Amino acid sequence: MEVVRHLSDYQPALKELARLVTKRAYIVDVFQEGWDSHIDQQEILGQVFPNNCWSLSQFLADVNQHFPGWQTEVHGFSNGELGIRIEARGDTL
């Protein structure tokens, strides 16, 4: 939960998730509508780390690339976060 935004590149994490997951995965974070991502950084106590808001459209396209044939659903929460469920279809189990 809320980890994707702190990655400078989420592709390696998606690749590893696809390698490990057999039935379903949930990703909860804040995403941006459209195809543009907001790349940013944040400094806390002198330490700088990524604080990005990735494009939801691009992220879903990348999820579909790493999880071909899997079903994805997006659920919105009242605080603005989105939950993305990635689930194997019956024929891919």
N, C-alpha and C positions, 0 to 999 in steps of 0.2 A: 504494500500500500504506500503510495506517494514516494516511490523510488525512481520511477522512470524520469521524472523531471530533473533529478540530480545526476543523471548520466550525460556525459558529453556526447555519447553515441549509444543509442539503445539497441542497435543491430546485434552486437555480440550477446546481449542478454536475451533477446528473442531467439537467437540461434540455440543458445544453451537451454532455454525453456522448452523449445521444440524437441530437443534431444531427450529431455528428462520426462516430459509429460506424456501420459498414456491415455487419459480420458478427458480431463478438463483442467483449465487454469482460469484464474480470475486476476485481472489487473485493475487496480483502482488508482486513479490519479486525475489531475486536471489537464485537459487537452484544449486546444484552440480549434475553432471551426475553420474550414477552408484548407487550403494547401500550404499556407505559410506557417512556419514555426517561429516562435519568439525565443531566440537564443539569448540567454542572460547569465549573469553570475551574481553571487551574493557573497558578502564578506561578513563573517561572524567571528569576533574575537581575533581578528587579524588573519583568519584562514579564509581563503577564497575557494568556492566550490560552485559547480553549475547549478543554476536555478532556471531551468528551461520550461517552456510551455510548447510541447510538440503539437504539430498539426494532427488532428484526429483523422482526417481523410488519409494522410500519408501513413500514419501509424497503422490504420486498418488495412491499407494496401500492403504494408510490410508484414503484418500478421498473416494475411492470406498467402503471402509468398512463403513464409516459414511453416505455415500449417495448411498446406494445400488440401482441399476437400473437407476441411473442418468448418463448423458453423460458428459464427461470431454474433454476439448480441451486445448491444450497448444499452446500459441502464443509467439514467441520470439520478443524482442525489440532490437534495434540497440545498446543500452547501456548494453546489457547482461542480463537484467531482463526478466523474463518470466511472462506472464499473464496466469492464469489458470481459464477457465470458467467452472463452474459447473452448469449444467442446467437440470431441470426435463424433462423427456421425456413426450410426450403427454399422454401416458397411466398412468403416475404417478401423474398427476395434479389432 
